[in-house]
Structure formats: C-alpha cells, structure tokens
Amino acid sequence: MLAQIVSTILLGLIRLLTGSQARWYGCPPKAEQRIYFANHQSNADLVMIWAALPKELRSVTRAAAAKDYWTKTPLRQWITTKVFNVVYVVRDRSEAEDPLLPLMQALDSGDSIIIFPEGMRGQQQDPLPFKSGLYNLAQKFPNVVLIPTWINNIQRVMPKGEYVPVPVLCSVTFGAPMQVEDGEDRRAFLDRARQAVMDLREV
C-alpha cells in the first residue's frame, strides 16, 4: 500500500517537473516483451522512462540500476525495490557475478527491461559508444523486441552532482523495433543501435 502511494506521488511529481511526454514514433505502446535501450545522462533517466510508460507497461517493465549507487542508502534501496522494481546490476568487474545475469533472469521471467548501453552517464550531447551487453542480450533473447529510446532534456532536470531537480520540459521518444541482422557482428550492431537512438532526437 505504501509503495503504491509513493508511486502515485512520484509519478505526479515527475510529470509536474518534466511534462513527461511520451512520443511513440516508431512503435505503439504494446504489451509484448521488450528491451528498451536509451541514452544515459542522469540518474533520473530510469525514472523518466518509467513515468513515460503507460500503467499497464510500467508493471511489467524493470529498469537496470547500478547496485552500488541505488543501494547506498535505505531510502534509495526501498524506492528502487518497492516502487520502481529495478534490476540491480553490479558494475564492479572484480565481483564474480556476471553483470548481465540479473537482466537475463528478468527476461527469463517474462519482464521487459530498460537498459543504458553506454554503461555510465555521458557528459556530451552524443551517447558514448555502446558496450556489448545489449548485443549479448539480443543474441540470447532473439524473440524480445528491441526498442531504441531517446530521453531529451533530462540532464537539465537533474545534472550530475545535483540533488534538487528543476522544472524543465522533457520527452521520451520510442523508435522503431530493430534486431541483430544475420551475420552482423557485435560492433556493427552496437554502432547501428547507437545511431538509431541518436536519430530519434531529430524526430
């Protein structure tokens, strides 16, 4: 009950601060298993996509979140676990766990996921080169629909190092589905996926 109340309050706050405009440019909001992959410039990115999804998709879509950051305080951990139902990903390569394992488990259970293939927040207008996780997931789950996603202006709402958001009109644009083509190697696919995300900012 408390998580539902907090969810409703946060959804209203996010929409008040950002407008939270969802633009379904290349696909409709459809109840099918998907991997949404997006540019990454703010800790608020996962929240922005969560708020942009219709209610029926939010309940079956889980965002990847850095475990070291989002479990640093009890409040962060409670919100991300109980409200956003994130998938914690370990970024420290020295740990034994495969970083993709929690995401694969979420996909195995039938959930859709949101990932940020840059692996870290970028400071430039263009996304950083995509890391191999998206390609590996696409290879392991070929029937899951891949949706490029562009988050616009969110870095101005919550810049890196800031803790108090400021009202700025933002949008999330969802592009046309894509897949790994026959014979396409890892780098070619990742470059094409990155370009598909960047192309959405011109829509």
C-alpha positions in Angstrom: 0.0 0.0 0.0 2.7 2.5 1.0 4.7 1.7 -2.2 1.6 2.4 -4.3 1.0 5.7 -2.6 4.6 6.7 -3.1 4.4 5.6 -6.7 1.4 7.8 -7.4 3.1 10.8 -5.7 6.3 10.3 -7.6 4.5 9.9 -10.9 2.7 13.2 -10.3 5.9 15.0 -9.3 7.8 13.7 -12.3 5.1 14.9 -14.7 4.9 18.2 -12.9 8.7 18.8 -13.2 9.2 17.4 -16.7 5.9 17.1 -18.5 7.0 13.5 -19.1 5.9 13.5 -22.7 5.9 10.0 -24.3 6.4 10.0 -28.1 5.7 6.7 -29.7 7.3 7.5 -33.0 8.3 4.1 -34.4 6.1 1.7 -32.3 2.9 1.7 -30.3 2.8 1.1 -26.5 2.3 -2.6 -26.8 2.1 -5.4 -24.3 5.0 -7.5 -25.6 8.3 -8.3 -24.1 10.8 -5.6 -24.9 14.3 -4.3 -24.2 14.2 -0.5 -24.2 17.7 0.8 -24.7 18.3 4.5 -24.2 20.9 7.3 -23.9 22.1 8.0 -20.3 22.9 11.4 -18.9 21.2 11.5 -15.5 20.3 9.3 -12.5 16.7 10.3 -13.3 16.8 8.5 -16.7 15.3 5.3 -15.4 12.6 7.3 -13.6 11.8 9.3 -16.7 11.2 6.2 -18.9 9.2 4.6 -16.1 6.9 7.6 -15.9 6.5 7.8 -19.7 5.3 4.2 -20.0 1.5 3.5 -19.7 0.5 2.0 -16.4 0.0 -1.5 -17.9 3.5 -1.5 -19.2 5.2 0.0 -16.1 4.0 -3.0 -14.1 5.9 -5.4 -16.3 9.0 -3.3 -17.2 12.1 -3.2 -15.0 15.0 -0.8 -15.4 18.6 -1.7 -14.9 20.1 0.2 -12.0 23.6 0.3 -10.6 23.6 -1.6 -7.4 26.4 0.4 -5.7 24.6 3.7 -6.2 21.0 2.7 -5.7 21.5 0.7 -2.6 23.8 3.2 -0.9 21.0 4.4 1.5 18.0 2.6 2.8 15.7 5.1 1.2 17.2 4.7 -2.3 17.0 0.9 -1.9 13.4 0.9 -0.8 12.2 3.2 -3.6 14.1 1.3 -6.3 13.0 -2.0 -4.9 9.4 -1.4 -3.9 8.3 1.4 -6.2 10.4 1.0 -9.4 11.1 -2.7 -9.1 14.5 -2.2 -10.7 17.0 -4.9 -11.7 20.2 -4.2 -9.8 23.4 -4.6 -11.9 26.9 -4.9 -10.4 29.3 -2.6 -12.1 32.4 -3.7 -10.2 34.2 -6.1 -12.6 36.1 -7.6 -9.7 32.9 -9.2 -8.4 32.2 -12.8 -9.5 28.7 -12.2 -10.7 28.1 -11.7 -14.5 26.6 -8.2 -14.7 24.1 -9.5 -17.3 22.8 -12.3 -15.1 20.1 -10.3 -13.2 18.9 -8.9 -16.6 18.7 -12.4 -18.1 16.8 -13.6 -15.1 14.3 -10.7 -15.5 13.9 -11.6 -19.2 13.5 -15.3 -18.4 10.7 -14.4 -16.1 8.8 -12.6 -18.9 9.6 -9.0 -17.9 10.6 -6.2 -20.2 13.7 -4.3 -19.3 15.2 -0.8 -19.7 19.0 -0.6 -20.2 21.5 2.1 -20.8 24.2 0.5 -23.2 26.7 3.3 -22.6 27.3 1.7 -19.1 27.8 5.1 -17.5 26.4 8.6 -17.7 27.8 10.6 -20.6 28.6 14.3 -20.5 28.4 15.0 -24.2 25.5 15.6 -26.5 26.1 12.3 -28.3 25.9 9.0 -26.3 29.1 7.2 -25.5 29.9 4.1 -27.6 27.6 1.2 -26.6 29.1 -1.6 -24.6 28.5 -5.3 -25.5 25.6 -6.0 -23.1 22.8 -5.1 -25.5 24.3 -7.3 -28.2 24.7 -10.2 -25.8 21.1 -9.9 -24.6 19.8 -9.6 -28.1 21.7 -12.8 -29.1 20.4 -14.7 -26.1 16.8 -13.5 -26.4 16.1 -13.1 -30.1 12.3 -13.0 -29.7 12.4 -10.0 -27.4 11.7 -6.8 -29.2 14.5 -4.1 -29.1 13.2 -0.5 -28.9 15.7 2.4 -29.3 14.7 5.2 -26.9 15.8 8.9 -26.7 15.5 10.8 -23.5 15.5 14.6 -24.1 16.5 17.3 -21.7 16.6 15.1 -18.5 20.2 16.1 -17.8 18.9 19.7 -17.2 16.4 18.5 -14.6 18.9 16.6 -12.6 22.5 17.3 -13.7 25.3 15.1 -12.4 26.2 16.1 -8.8 22.9 17.9 -8.2 20.2 16.7 -5.8 17.4 19.3 -6.2 15.5 18.9 -9.6 14.4 22.0 -11.6 11.4 22.1 -13.8 12.3 21.5 -17.5 10.1 20.2 -20.3 11.3 16.7 -21.2 10.3 13.9 -23.5 10.9 10.2 -24.2 10.8 9.1 -27.8 10.4 5.4 -28.6 11.7 4.4 -32.0 11.1 1.5 -34.5 12.0 -2.0 -33.4 15.3 -3.4 -34.5 17.2 -6.7 -34.3 20.6 -8.2 -34.9 20.8 -9.0 -38.6 22.0 -12.3 -39.9 25.8 -12.3 -39.9 26.0 -8.8 -38.3 29.0 -8.6 -35.9 28.9 -7.1 -32.4 30.5 -3.7 -33.2 28.4 -3.2 -36.3 25.2 -3.9 -34.4 26.1 -1.7 -31.5 27.1 1.2 -33.7 23.8 0.8 -35.6 21.8 0.7 -32.3 23.6 3.8 -31.0 22.7 5.6 -34.3 19.1 4.5 -34.0 18.9 6.2 -30.6 20.6 9.4 -31.8 18.3 9.6 -34.8 15.3 10.0 -32.5 16.4 13.4 -31.3 15.7 14.8 -34.7 12.1 13.4 -34.7 
